[in-house]
């Protein structure tokens, strides 16, 4: 799971570099005109794969696949302990959905309108995508998971971070992105 945490960190650094802040409110406010899912679509795809692996959701639910005859480690839990374990797992999915909405889907903005309801709707739709992906994707093996994490996702997220740093240093961002305060920042 370390490989996916590192790639999530690189993706977060790229988004924070774009919004020029680590504050979630500033990240959302930087998406008033255009959402990060449009400008950073490759990072969004890498982020989705990484959070699926991080939350142990299908197709990366390998701890559950330890014992194929029964439900893996879930056999040891029953009654209220299983309920708490399941609640914690779905709370993690909800938190990742909220984080994705903040980072890529414009938070509470929907075109020129802003409302907390837009934020909740986007987060719930993304949580629904988590549940749908469990039904449609096949399960990976451990060697495939490590291969994807270390040889594909981690190098791609690092390359995209370096590209983002170079674009930020030389101010070569696309024309349609509006940076109101970019002239105030010194060069890196």
PyMOL commands that set and color helices and strands:
alter all, ss='L'
color gray80, all
select helices_A, chain A and resi 2-19+24-29+36-39+41-54+64-66+72-76+79-103+116-136+142-170+182-184
alter helices_A, ss='H'
color red, helices_A
select strands_A, chain A and resi 109-110+113-114
alter strands_A, ss='S'
color yellow, strands_A
deselect
rebuild
show_as cartoon
